[in-house]
Amino acid sequence: MFIAIASDHGGFALKKHLAALLEKEGHMVIDRGCPDESSVDYPDLAALVAQDILVGNAEFGILVCGTGIGMSIMANRHPGVRAALVHRDDYAKLAREHNDANVICLGGRFVSKEDAERFVKIFLSTPFEGGRHQRRVEKLG
């Protein structure tokens, strides 16, 4: 699976951890930055991952900033991107099942590595249910 990933300085450590884990599991990871913990503007990086989703370079995206909030706001400005801020297992599952989310957003300052690993695994392995949820997802743009 092709997965685009990016973080700002607040999510850098968690992004690097997740990217290494995903590569170890055999996924192709497209790392859009940032390269270190130097201060960067998260909207620029979220936009790169959103574009990867929209042009088909990646099936899913992972965005990590300090809270996950800013990244999710920016990613959702792109029609066709459905970014979900996740901080619980059931959020990861339902984001996929009901909302067909294609980007998971995490708060690097609030989510442990172990929790983030679990959220990402749930997110990537959960299929979209379709059915009654399809018409709602179509209204999202």
Backbone bond lengths (Angstrom), bond angles and torsions (degrees), N, CA, C in turn:
res aa  C-N    CA-C-N  psi(-1)  N-CA   C-N-CA  omega(-1)  CA-C   N-CA-C  phi
1 M - - - 1.442 - - 1.536 108.70 -
2 F 1.318 117.08 139.37 1.462 122.47 175.87 1.525 108.79 -92.37
3 I 1.331 116.04 125.22 1.454 122.29 -176.96 1.521 108.73 -130.01
4 A 1.338 116.66 123.20 1.464 121.68 175.41 1.526 107.93 -90.92
5 I 1.315 116.06 139.30 1.460 120.96 -177.50 1.520 109.69 -138.36
6 A 1.323 115.55 144.33 1.468 120.23 176.05 1.519 108.93 -155.21
7 S 1.303 114.59 158.83 1.462 121.02 175.70 1.514 109.15 -149.42
8 D 1.319 114.32 164.37 1.457 119.19 165.15 1.530 106.57 -97.31
9 H 1.314 116.55 -171.90 1.460 120.77 -178.16 1.532 112.35 -61.07
10 G 1.330 117.59 -32.12 1.457 121.49 -179.79 1.515 114.10 -71.65
11 G 1.306 116.53 -18.35 1.457 120.72 -179.69 1.506 114.21 -116.14
12 F 1.338 116.40 6.04 1.464 120.86 -173.65 1.530 113.56 -56.00
13 A 1.313 117.82 -50.01 1.469 120.65 -176.60 1.529 111.11 -61.38
14 L 1.315 117.02 -43.42 1.459 120.13 179.84 1.523 111.12 -67.99
15 K 1.321 117.31 -38.82 1.469 120.36 177.22 1.517 110.83 -60.06
16 K 1.317 117.46 -47.61 1.469 120.62 -179.46 1.527 110.81 -60.96
17 H 1.305 116.35 -40.72 1.462 121.15 178.54 1.530 110.71 -62.06
18 L 1.319 116.74 -48.74 1.469 120.71 -178.67 1.524 111.98 -66.03
19 A 1.325 116.99 -40.21 1.471 120.30 179.27 1.524 110.70 -60.84
20 A 1.315 116.65 -44.03 1.472 120.64 178.99 1.525 110.73 -63.26
21 L 1.309 117.32 -42.93 1.460 121.75 179.01 1.526 110.94 -61.79
22 L 1.317 116.70 -46.19 1.464 120.85 -178.83 1.526 111.63 -64.34
23 E 1.322 116.93 -41.07 1.469 120.20 177.53 1.525 110.73 -64.00
24 K 1.321 116.28 -40.01 1.463 120.84 178.16 1.523 110.77 -61.90
25 E 1.327 116.94 -32.77 1.463 121.98 179.23 1.524 112.45 -82.43
26 G 1.330 117.05 0.27 1.458 120.88 175.29 1.513 116.30 96.79
27 H 1.315 117.65 5.61 1.466 120.61 177.72 1.524 109.97 -80.68
28 M 1.320 115.51 152.23 1.462 121.81 173.84 1.528 107.08 -91.82
29 V 1.315 116.65 114.91 1.459 121.89 -175.98 1.525 109.77 -103.12
30 I 1.315 115.18 126.73 1.462 122.62 175.60 1.529 106.26 -103.07
31 D 1.315 116.99 104.26 1.469 121.80 -176.62 1.524 109.13 -90.48
32 R 1.325 116.51 112.35 1.463 122.67 -178.21 1.523 113.26 -95.62
33 G 1.314 117.46 10.61 1.465 120.08 176.17 1.508 109.94 108.16
34 C 1.272 114.84 177.22 1.441 132.18 -1.09 1.529 109.84 -80.87
35 P 1.323 116.44 161.73 1.466 119.47 -173.99 1.527 115.31 -82.36
36 D 1.333 117.48 -14.24 1.464 121.15 -178.54 1.529 108.38 -162.69
37 E 1.313 117.58 -167.67 1.460 120.92 -176.29 1.527 113.94 -89.70
38 S 1.326 116.95 14.67 1.465 120.21 174.77 1.525 109.60 -69.10
39 S 1.309 116.19 146.66 1.456 121.50 -178.02 1.529 111.66 -60.74
40 V 1.331 116.18 132.17 1.464 123.29 177.19 1.521 108.71 -138.17
41 D 1.318 115.95 168.78 1.463 121.62 177.66 1.527 109.50 -96.03
42 Y 1.337 116.18 111.63 1.460 120.88 -176.02 1.526 114.49 -58.78
43 P 1.348 121.39 -31.30 1.465 118.35 -179.61 1.537 113.34 -60.09
44 D 1.321 116.75 -35.47 1.465 119.92 -179.43 1.528 111.13 -64.25
45 L 1.306 117.03 -40.08 1.461 121.70 -177.48 1.519 111.45 -75.83
46 A 1.324 116.85 -38.91 1.469 120.10 176.56 1.522 110.57 -62.20
47 A 1.317 116.53 -37.44 1.470 120.68 179.20 1.528 111.32 -64.60
48 L 1.309 117.77 -35.73 1.468 120.60 178.43 1.527 111.58 -64.51
49 V 1.317 116.78 -43.34 1.466 120.44 178.25 1.529 110.05 -67.40
50 A 1.315 117.27 -41.31 1.474 120.30 177.46 1.527 110.22 -57.90
51 Q 1.322 116.99 -43.39 1.469 120.34 178.86 1.516 111.80 -64.22
52 D 1.325 117.24 -38.16 1.463 119.96 176.52 1.526 111.25 -59.37
53 I 1.310 116.91 -40.18 1.466 121.47 177.99 1.528 109.69 -66.21
54 L 1.316 116.69 -47.70 1.468 121.30 -173.25 1.526 113.57 -67.77
55 V 1.322 118.03 -33.75 1.471 119.91 -179.49 1.525 112.40 -92.88
56 G 1.329 116.72 -1.83 1.457 120.16 176.09 1.513 116.00 87.86
57 N 1.321 117.82 12.18 1.465 119.94 175.82 1.523 111.95 -70.53
58 A 1.334 116.47 -26.57 1.460 122.03 -178.06 1.519 109.89 -138.51
59 E 1.327 115.43 145.49 1.455 121.11 176.07 1.519 111.43 -80.76
60 F 1.322 115.55 -35.48 1.454 121.80 -178.73 1.520 109.61 -138.17
61 G 1.339 114.85 160.45 1.451 120.90 176.04 1.517 110.68 -128.26
62 I 1.316 114.52 153.27 1.465 122.13 174.54 1.522 106.97 -129.76
63 L 1.325 115.98 125.86 1.463 121.92 179.31 1.519 109.42 -124.12
64 V 1.326 115.89 133.27 1.460 120.79 -178.76 1.525 109.08 -132.62
65 C 1.317 115.75 120.22 1.464 120.29 169.29 1.520 106.33 -128.17
66 G 1.309 118.53 -171.90 1.452 120.47 -176.48 1.519 112.82 -54.10
67 T 1.333 116.95 -47.20 1.465 122.00 -179.53 1.525 113.18 -109.59
68 G 1.310 117.54 -20.94 1.460 121.82 -172.49 1.515 112.20 88.82
69 I 1.299 117.57 -13.73 1.464 121.78 -175.07 1.527 111.71 -70.42
70 G 1.325 116.56 -51.90 1.469 119.77 -177.57 1.514 112.13 -60.41
71 M 1.322 116.59 -42.95 1.466 120.46 178.94 1.522 110.54 -61.73
72 S 1.334 117.33 -42.10 1.466 119.25 -178.54 1.526 111.13 -67.12
73 I 1.317 116.79 -38.69 1.470 120.03 177.88 1.524 110.13 -60.57
74 M 1.316 116.70 -48.34 1.460 120.20 -177.80 1.522 112.04 -65.99
75 A 1.313 117.19 -45.16 1.467 119.90 -178.64 1.524 111.32 -60.90
76 N 1.314 117.03 -38.86 1.461 120.86 -177.62 1.527 113.69 -74.21
77 R 1.308 117.56 -4.80 1.465 120.73 174.62 1.525 111.56 -76.44
78 H 1.323 117.07 -8.65 1.463 122.90 -178.33 1.524 109.54 -101.57
79 P 1.339 118.34 108.94 1.468 120.06 178.54 1.528 110.93 -54.99
80 G 1.317 114.82 130.67 1.454 120.72 -177.08 1.517 112.92 102.48
81 V 1.319 116.26 -15.03 1.462 120.82 174.83 1.525 106.74 -100.32
82 R 1.317 115.09 131.15 1.453 121.50 177.64 1.524 107.19 -124.44
83 A 1.324 114.55 95.79 1.461 121.84 -175.71 1.522 109.68 -98.21
84 A 1.324 115.84 133.49 1.460 121.34 -178.90 1.525 110.26 -121.64
85 L 1.312 115.41 128.60 1.460 121.92 174.46 1.529 107.08 -80.56
86 V 1.314 115.95 120.23 1.465 121.33 -172.96 1.523 110.43 -119.34
87 H 1.334 115.24 132.01 1.458 120.45 175.07 1.523 111.72 -142.19
88 R 1.335 115.85 13.41 1.467 121.88 175.84 1.523 108.64 -148.58
89 D 1.318 116.48 155.76 1.462 121.23 179.28 1.524 111.63 -57.94
90 D 1.334 116.98 -45.89 1.460 119.43 -176.35 1.534 111.44 -67.16
91 Y 1.316 118.64 -28.65 1.464 120.53 174.97 1.528 110.39 -65.30
92 A 1.329 116.48 -42.18 1.466 120.68 179.23 1.524 110.32 -61.64
93 K 1.315 116.58 -44.19 1.464 121.99 -179.14 1.521 111.96 -67.16
94 L 1.317 116.31 -49.26 1.465 119.90 -176.53 1.529 112.76 -71.94
95 A 1.319 117.22 -28.76 1.471 119.87 175.99 1.527 110.11 -58.72
96 R 1.315 116.22 -38.13 1.472 121.17 178.23 1.528 111.23 -80.96
97 E 1.332 117.48 -50.73 1.464 121.22 -174.79 1.524 113.08 -61.57
98 H 1.310 116.81 -45.90 1.461 120.69 -172.72 1.516 114.40 -99.86
99 N 1.340 117.32 -29.80 1.465 120.29 -173.44 1.512 114.12 -111.87
100 D 1.315 117.69 -2.62 1.467 122.35 -177.58 1.527 110.65 49.09
101 A 1.336 116.10 40.33 1.463 120.64 179.34 1.524 109.42 -60.00
102 N 1.326 115.50 139.94 1.466 120.36 178.68 1.532 112.23 -115.85
103 V 1.316 116.74 -0.07 1.466 121.99 175.87 1.524 108.20 -136.75
104 I 1.324 115.43 130.53 1.460 120.92 174.09 1.526 107.81 -104.41
105 C 1.330 115.83 133.27 1.463 121.69 179.27 1.519 108.75 -114.38
106 L 1.321 115.24 136.71 1.458 121.78 -176.31 1.520 110.88 -130.97
107 G 1.315 115.25 149.50 1.465 121.66 176.83 1.519 110.44 -94.73
108 G 1.303 117.03 105.04 1.454 122.24 -176.59 1.520 114.35 -61.71
109 R 1.311 116.67 -24.05 1.465 120.00 179.94 1.528 112.79 -92.90
110 F 1.327 117.31 -3.54 1.456 120.86 -173.92 1.528 114.51 -128.15
111 V 1.325 117.66 -11.46 1.463 121.81 -176.64 1.530 108.49 -115.37
112 S 1.310 116.45 129.79 1.464 120.12 178.39 1.528 109.77 -71.99
113 K 1.320 116.33 160.57 1.467 120.74 177.20 1.520 110.56 -59.60
114 E 1.312 116.65 -41.91 1.463 120.69 -178.90 1.527 111.40 -64.17
115 D 1.324 116.85 -44.61 1.461 120.10 177.95 1.526 110.71 -64.68
116 A 1.320 117.04 -43.79 1.468 120.71 179.92 1.522 110.96 -60.45
117 E 1.326 117.15 -43.34 1.466 120.34 177.44 1.522 110.54 -57.08
118 R 1.326 115.86 -46.64 1.458 120.71 -178.88 1.527 111.10 -64.70
119 F 1.322 117.47 -44.17 1.466 120.58 179.71 1.526 110.89 -59.94
120 V 1.326 116.34 -45.20 1.468 120.69 -178.80 1.524 110.55 -64.50
121 K 1.316 117.81 -43.19 1.469 120.77 179.16 1.525 111.16 -61.48
122 I 1.327 116.69 -43.81 1.468 120.74 177.66 1.520 109.41 -62.42
123 F 1.310 116.74 -48.06 1.466 122.33 -177.61 1.530 110.83 -58.02
124 L 1.323 117.02 -49.07 1.464 120.85 -175.45 1.524 113.05 -71.66
125 S 1.311 117.93 -24.35 1.465 120.62 -176.05 1.524 114.26 -98.87
126 T 1.322 117.42 -4.99 1.466 120.54 -177.75 1.526 110.41 -94.50
127 P 1.324 117.69 124.01 1.467 120.17 178.16 1.531 112.15 -81.35
128 F 1.306 115.72 157.88 1.463 122.81 173.43 1.522 107.98 -73.85
129 E 1.320 117.27 132.82 1.460 121.86 -178.99 1.517 113.30 -72.64
130 G 1.324 117.16 -29.59 1.460 119.31 -175.69 1.518 110.11 67.83
131 G 1.333 115.92 -139.77 1.464 119.92 179.32 1.509 112.33 56.73
132 R 1.320 115.57 -130.13 1.468 120.84 -177.00 1.520 112.71 -62.08
133 H 1.335 117.01 -20.54 1.463 120.38 -179.47 1.532 111.97 -80.10
134 Q 1.316 117.72 -22.75 1.467 121.84 -175.96 1.520 112.07 -58.25
135 R 1.321 117.52 -48.02 1.473 119.40 -177.54 1.524 111.62 -64.87
136 R 1.311 116.36 -31.27 1.465 120.22 178.97 1.525 110.40 -71.54
137 V 1.311 116.16 -41.83 1.463 120.22 178.21 1.526 109.89 -63.59
138 E 1.318 117.72 -39.35 1.474 121.12 178.54 1.525 111.08 -61.03
139 K 1.302 118.56 -30.90 1.468 121.76 178.93 1.522 112.92 -74.22
140 L 1.330 116.07 -15.44 1.465 119.71 179.43 1.522 112.70 -73.10
141 G 1.323 117.09 -22.65 1.460 121.02 178.83 1.492 114.48 97.06
